[in-house]
C-alpha cells in the first residue's frame, strides 16, 4: 500500500488520467474503436523530442553556457534577469520542464552562496518564464504540440495567436525583477566542459532536432521521424531511451481514451458542446487549474473549433495553481528538496505572482 501511495504521489496527473479513462470504460466498453482515439503523431514527436533533448543535456551544453554567462555576474538582480532569460529562451526549444530541470539546480547552487536571499523570488520568476516562453513555439510544451497537430495549424497562424501574449508576459516578468531589491553576491563555477568537447555531437543533435521540427510542421511524416531517431539513438547512445518521460506519454494515452469515450456518449457530448459555446477561453483557464493544461487541452479540443481561445486558454491557464502546469510542479519539487527550503513561503509567493499575472493576461485577452 505504501508503494502504491508513493507511486501516485510521484505522478498524480497520470493517476488522475488513468482513473478518468477507467471510469469512461464503464460507459463505453473497450473495443477496436479505441485505436482511433489517439492522435499518434503527438506522443511520437514528443518522444523524439525527449530523446534529442536528453542527448543535448547529457553533453553538458547547458552547464557550459551557464558557466560562460554567469562568470562575471555580481548583482542579484542582474543574475535573476540572466537566469530568467536563459529559461525563457531555452523553454521555447527544449520544453518548459527541461528548462527548469536544467536551470533551477544552478539557481539554487548560486543563491546558496549569498545566503539564499531572493532564491524563492528567482525560482518563481523562472517558473513563470518557462511557462510563458514555452507557449511561443509549437514544441515548447506538450499542449502546444497537441493543439498544433490536432487543428493542423501553420506557423504563421500559431505565432499570430501567441506572440502578443508571450511578449506581454515577458515584459511583466522582467519589470517585476527590475523593481525588486538588489544585492551583491560572489561565486565561482568550476569548468566542466568546453567547446571542443561538445561541438561535433551538438551538430548531430541539432540535426535530429531539426528533423523533429519538420515533423511538427507536417513536412516529414512522424513515423519516418521516429524510425530515424530510434535508429540513430540505438547506434549512438541507446541509454537515452531511458530518459524519456514515459509517464507523460501514458498520460496522453489515458486522456485520449477518456475524451474519445466522452465523444461517443451523446448526452455528454451535447452538454459539453453547449457549455463551451462562447466560454472556451474561460473553461480552458479554469480546467487547467484543476487537471493541468495538457489534459485540459486534449479534453476541450474535441468539443470546439475555436483554436485561438483554447490555445491561449491552456497556455495562460498554465499559470495559477501549482498543478496548472506540470513544469510548476517540477519547480516546487526541486526547490523543496534543496537545503534550507521553506515550501510554505514558496507556495505563498508562487500563488501571489502566478494568480496576479494570470488575471492580468486573462483581462487583456477578454477585454
C-alpha positions as CSV (number, residue, x, y, z in Angstrom):
1,X,0.0,0.0,0.0
2,X,2.9,2.4,0.9
3,X,4.5,1.7,-2.5
4,X,1.2,2.4,-4.3
5,X,0.7,5.7,-2.5
6,X,4.3,6.7,-3.3
7,X,3.7,5.9,-7.0
8,X,0.5,8.0,-7.0
9,X,2.3,11.0,-5.4
10,X,5.1,10.7,-7.9
11,X,2.8,11.1,-10.9
12,X,-0.5,12.3,-9.7
13,X,-1.6,13.6,-13.1
14,X,-1.1,10.1,-14.6
15,X,-3.1,8.6,-11.8
16,X,-6.0,11.0,-12.4
17,X,-5.8,10.4,-16.2
18,X,-6.0,6.6,-15.6
19,X,-9.0,7.0,-13.3
20,X,-10.8,9.1,-15.8
21,X,-10.1,6.6,-18.6
22,X,-11.2,3.6,-16.4
23,X,-14.5,5.3,-15.4
24,X,-15.2,6.1,-19.0
25,X,-14.7,2.5,-20.0
26,X,-17.7,1.6,-17.8
27,X,-20.0,3.5,-20.2
28,X,-18.1,2.7,-23.4
29,X,-16.7,-0.9,-23.3
30,X,-13.2,-1.3,-24.8
31,X,-13.1,-2.3,-28.4
32,X,-11.2,-1.9,-31.7
33,X,-12.5,1.7,-32.0
34,X,-10.2,2.7,-29.1
35,X,-7.3,2.6,-31.5
36,X,-8.8,5.6,-33.4
37,X,-8.9,7.8,-30.4
38,X,-5.2,8.5,-30.3
39,X,-3.5,11.2,-32.4
40,X,-0.3,9.1,-32.7
41,X,1.7,12.0,-34.1
42,X,1.7,13.8,-30.8
43,X,3.2,11.2,-28.5
44,X,5.6,10.0,-31.2
45,X,7.0,13.5,-31.9
46,X,7.1,14.3,-28.2
47,X,9.0,11.1,-27.6
48,X,11.5,12.0,-30.3
49,X,12.0,15.5,-28.8
50,X,12.6,13.9,-25.4
51,X,15.4,11.8,-26.7
52,X,17.1,14.7,-28.5
53,X,16.8,17.0,-25.5
54,X,18.2,14.2,-23.2
55,X,21.2,13.9,-25.5
56,X,21.9,17.6,-25.5
57,X,21.6,17.8,-21.7
58,X,23.9,14.8,-21.3
59,X,26.6,16.7,-23.3
60,X,26.6,19.4,-20.6
61,X,25.7,22.1,-23.0
62,X,23.5,24.0,-20.5
63,X,26.1,23.8,-17.8
64,X,28.8,25.1,-20.2
65,X,26.6,28.0,-21.3
66,X,25.6,28.9,-17.7
67,X,29.3,29.0,-16.8
68,X,30.1,31.4,-19.5
69,X,27.1,33.6,-19.0
70,X,27.4,33.8,-15.2
71,X,31.2,34.1,-14.9
72,X,31.2,37.9,-14.2
73,X,27.9,38.4,-12.5
74,X,27.9,40.1,-9.1
75,X,24.4,41.6,-8.8
76,X,21.5,39.5,-7.5
77,X,19.1,41.5,-9.8
78,X,21.2,41.0,-12.9
79,X,21.7,37.3,-12.1
80,X,18.0,36.8,-11.8
81,X,17.4,38.6,-15.1
82,X,20.1,36.5,-16.7
83,X,18.7,33.2,-15.4
84,X,15.1,34.1,-16.3
85,X,16.2,34.9,-19.9
86,X,18.0,31.6,-20.1
87,X,14.9,29.8,-19.0
88,X,12.6,31.8,-21.2
89,X,14.6,31.2,-24.4
90,X,15.5,27.6,-23.7
91,X,11.9,26.7,-22.9
92,X,11.0,27.6,-26.5
93,X,13.4,25.0,-27.8
94,X,13.7,22.2,-25.2
95,X,10.3,22.4,-23.4
96,X,9.5,24.2,-20.2
97,X,10.1,21.2,-17.9
98,X,13.6,20.6,-19.3
99,X,14.5,24.3,-19.0
100,X,13.5,24.2,-15.3
101,X,15.2,20.9,-14.6
102,X,18.4,22.4,-16.0
103,X,18.4,25.9,-14.6
104,X,16.7,25.6,-11.2
105,X,19.5,23.5,-9.7
106,X,22.0,26.0,-11.0
107,X,20.0,28.8,-9.4
108,X,19.8,27.1,-6.1
109,X,23.5,26.5,-6.1
110,X,24.3,30.1,-7.0
111,X,22.0,31.7,-4.5
112,X,23.2,29.4,-1.7
113,X,26.4,31.4,-1.9
114,X,24.5,34.6,-1.0
115,X,22.6,33.1,2.0
116,X,19.7,32.1,-0.3
117,X,18.3,35.7,-0.3
118,X,15.8,36.2,-3.1
119,X,16.0,32.5,-4.0
120,X,12.2,31.9,-3.8
121,X,11.6,35.0,-5.9
122,X,14.2,33.9,-8.6
123,X,12.7,30.4,-8.8
124,X,9.2,31.7,-9.1
125,X,10.2,34.1,-11.9
126,X,12.0,31.3,-13.7
127,X,8.8,29.1,-13.5
128,X,6.7,31.9,-14.9
129,X,9.3,32.4,-17.7
130,X,9.3,28.8,-18.5
131,X,5.5,28.6,-18.8
132,X,5.3,31.8,-20.8
133,X,8.3,31.2,-23.0
134,X,7.3,27.7,-23.9
135,X,4.0,29.0,-25.3
136,X,5.8,30.7,-28.1
137,X,6.7,27.6,-30.2
138,X,4.7,24.5,-31.2
139,X,7.2,22.3,-29.5
140,X,7.8,24.4,-26.4
141,X,5.3,22.3,-24.3
142,X,3.1,19.2,-24.8
143,X,-0.2,21.1,-25.1
144,X,1.1,23.3,-27.9
145,X,2.4,20.2,-29.8
146,X,-1.0,18.6,-29.4
147,X,-3.1,21.6,-30.5
148,X,-0.8,22.4,-33.4
149,X,-1.2,18.8,-34.7
150,X,-4.9,18.4,-33.8
151,X,-6.0,21.6,-35.6
152,X,-3.4,21.3,-38.4
153,X,-2.1,24.8,-37.7
154,X,0.6,26.5,-39.7
155,X,3.4,28.5,-38.2
156,X,2.1,31.9,-39.2
157,X,-1.3,31.4,-37.6
158,X,0.3,29.9,-34.4
159,X,2.7,32.9,-33.9
160,X,-0.1,35.3,-34.6
161,X,-2.1,33.9,-31.7
162,X,0.7,33.5,-29.1
163,X,3.3,36.2,-29.7
164,X,1.4,39.2,-28.3
165,X,0.5,37.4,-25.1
166,X,4.0,35.9,-24.7
167,X,5.6,39.3,-25.2
168,X,3.4,41.0,-22.6
169,X,4.1,38.2,-20.1
170,X,7.9,38.6,-20.7
171,X,7.8,42.3,-20.1
172,X,5.8,41.9,-16.9
173,X,8.3,39.3,-15.5
174,X,11.3,41.5,-16.4
175,X,9.6,44.5,-14.9
176,X,8.9,42.7,-11.6
177,X,12.6,41.7,-11.4
178,X,13.9,45.3,-12.2
179,X,11.7,46.8,-9.4
180,X,12.8,44.2,-6.9
181,X,15.5,44.8,-4.3
182,X,19.1,44.3,-5.4
183,X,22.1,42.9,-3.7
184,X,25.7,41.8,-4.3
185,X,27.0,38.2,-4.4
186,X,30.2,36.4,-5.3
187,X,30.6,33.0,-6.7
188,X,32.7,30.9,-9.0
189,X,31.8,28.0,-11.2
190,X,34.1,25.1,-12.0
191,X,34.8,24.5,-15.6
192,X,33.4,21.1,-16.5
193,X,33.4,21.1,-20.3
194,X,34.5,23.2,-23.2
195,X,33.5,23.8,-26.8
196,X,35.9,21.2,-28.1
197,X,34.0,18.6,-26.0
198,X,30.6,19.3,-27.4
199,X,30.9,20.8,-30.8
200,X,30.6,17.7,-33.0
201,X,27.9,15.8,-31.1
202,X,26.0,19.1,-30.7
203,X,25.8,19.4,-34.5
204,X,24.5,15.8,-34.5
205,X,21.7,16.6,-32.0
206,X,20.9,19.9,-33.8
207,X,20.3,17.8,-37.0
208,X,17.9,15.5,-35.1
209,X,16.1,18.4,-33.6
210,X,15.5,20.0,-37.0
211,X,14.2,16.6,-38.1
212,X,11.7,16.8,-35.3
213,X,10.7,20.3,-36.3
214,X,10.0,19.2,-39.8
215,X,7.7,16.5,-38.4
216,X,5.9,19.1,-36.2
217,X,5.4,21.3,-39.3
218,X,3.9,18.2,-41.2
219,X,6.8,18.3,-43.7
220,X,8.1,14.9,-42.7
221,X,5.9,12.0,-41.7
222,X,6.1,11.5,-38.0
223,X,6.6,7.7,-38.5
224,X,9.7,8.3,-40.6
225,X,11.0,10.8,-37.9
226,X,10.5,8.1,-35.3
227,X,12.4,5.5,-37.3
228,X,15.4,7.8,-37.9
229,X,15.5,9.0,-34.3
230,X,15.3,5.4,-32.9
231,X,17.9,4.1,-35.3
232,X,20.3,6.9,-34.6
233,X,19.8,6.5,-30.8
234,X,20.4,2.8,-30.9
235,X,23.6,3.3,-32.8
236,X,25.0,6.3,-30.9
237,X,23.6,6.2,-27.3
238,X,20.8,3.7,-26.5
239,X,20.9,4.7,-22.8
240,X,19.0,7.9,-23.9
241,X,15.9,5.7,-24.3
242,X,15.6,5.5,-20.6
243,X,15.5,9.3,-20.3
244,X,12.1,9.7,-22.0
245,X,9.2,10.7,-19.7
246,X,7.0,7.6,-20.4
247,X,4.6,8.7,-17.6
248,X,3.7,11.8,-19.7
249,X,3.3,9.7,-22.8
250,X,1.0,7.3,-20.9
251,X,-0.9,10.3,-19.5
252,X,-1.6,11.3,-23.1
253,X,-2.9,7.9,-24.0
254,X,-5.2,7.8,-21.0
255,X,-6.8,11.2,-21.7
256,X,-7.2,10.2,-25.4
257,X,-9.2,7.2,-24.2
258,X,-11.2,9.3,-21.8
259,X,-12.1,12.1,-24.3
260,X,-12.7,9.5,-27.1
261,X,-15.3,7.8,-24.9
262,X,-16.9,11.1,-24.0
263,X,-17.4,11.8,-27.6
264,X,-19.4,8.6,-28.0
265,X,-21.8,9.5,-25.2
266,X,-24.3,11.7,-27.0
267,X,-25.7,13.3,-23.8
268,X,-22.2,14.3,-22.5
269,X,-21.0,15.4,-25.9
270,X,-24.0,17.7,-26.4
271,X,-23.8,19.1,-22.9
272,X,-20.1,19.9,-23.2
273,X,-20.5,21.5,-26.6
274,X,-23.4,23.7,-25.3
275,X,-21.5,24.7,-22.2
276,X,-18.3,25.6,-24.1
277,X,-20.1,27.8,-26.6
278,X,-18.6,31.3,-26.1
279,X,-16.7,30.2,-23.0
280,X,-13.8,28.2,-24.5
281,X,-11.1,30.5,-23.1
282,X,-12.6,30.7,-19.6
283,X,-13.2,27.0,-19.4
284,X,-9.7,26.3,-20.7
285,X,-8.1,28.5,-18.0
286,X,-10.3,27.2,-15.1
287,X,-10.0,23.5,-16.0
288,X,-6.2,23.9,-16.3
289,X,-6.1,25.0,-12.6
290,X,-7.6,21.6,-11.6
291,X,-6.4,18.9,-14.0
292,X,-3.4,20.7,-15.6
293,X,-3.2,22.3,-19.0
294,X,-2.2,19.3,-21.1
295,X,-5.2,17.1,-20.3
296,X,-7.4,20.2,-20.4
297,X,-6.2,20.8,-24.0
298,X,-7.0,17.2,-25.0
299,X,-10.4,17.3,-23.4
300,X,-11.7,20.6,-24.7
301,X,-10.3,20.4,-28.2
302,X,-12.8,17.7,-29.1
303,X,-15.7,20.0,-28.4
304,X,-14.7,23.2,-30.0
305,X,-13.2,24.6,-33.3
306,X,-12.0,27.9,-31.7
307,X,-8.3,27.2,-31.8
308,X,-7.3,30.7,-30.6
309,X,-9.3,30.6,-27.4
310,X,-8.2,27.1,-26.4
311,X,-4.5,27.7,-27.4
312,X,-4.3,30.9,-25.3
313,X,-6.6,29.5,-22.6
314,X,-4.5,26.4,-21.7
315,X,-1.2,28.4,-22.0
316,X,-2.3,31.3,-19.9
317,X,-4.1,28.7,-17.7
318,X,-0.6,27.1,-17.1
319,X,-0.2,30.0,-14.6
320,X,-2.1,29.9,-11.3
321,X,-2.1,26.8,-9.1
322,X,0.9,24.6,-8.9
323,X,-0.9,21.8,-10.7
324,X,-1.9,24.1,-13.6
325,X,1.3,23.1,-15.4
326,X,3.5,20.1,-14.8
327,X,6.5,22.3,-15.1
328,X,5.4,24.3,-12.0
329,X,5.3,21.0,-10.0
330,X,8.9,20.4,-11.1
331,X,9.9,23.8,-9.8
332,X,8.3,23.1,-6.4
333,X,9.8,19.7,-6.1
334,X,13.3,20.9,-6.9
335,X,13.1,23.9,-4.5
336,X,11.5,21.8,-1.7
337,X,14.3,19.3,-2.0
338,X,17.0,21.9,-1.5
339,X,18.7,22.5,1.8
340,X,17.0,25.2,4.0
341,X,13.9,25.3,1.8
342,X,10.6,26.9,3.0
343,X,7.9,25.2,0.9
344,X,5.1,27.3,2.6
345,X,6.8,30.6,1.7
346,X,7.5,29.3,-1.8
347,X,3.8,28.4,-2.4
348,X,2.7,31.7,-1.0
349,X,5.0,33.7,-3.3
350,X,4.2,31.4,-6.2
351,X,0.5,31.8,-5.8
352,X,0.6,35.6,-5.5
353,X,2.7,36.1,-8.6
354,X,1.0,33.4,-10.7
355,X,-2.6,34.5,-9.9
356,X,-1.7,38.2,-10.5
357,X,-0.2,37.6,-13.9
358,X,-2.9,35.0,-14.8
359,X,-5.6,37.6,-14.1
360,X,-3.7,40.3,-16.0
361,X,-3.2,38.3,-19.1
362,X,-6.8,36.9,-19.0
363,X,-8.1,40.5,-18.7
364,X,-6.0,41.6,-21.7
365,X,-7.4,38.7,-23.7
366,X,-11.0,39.1,-22.7
367,X,-11.2,42.9,-22.9
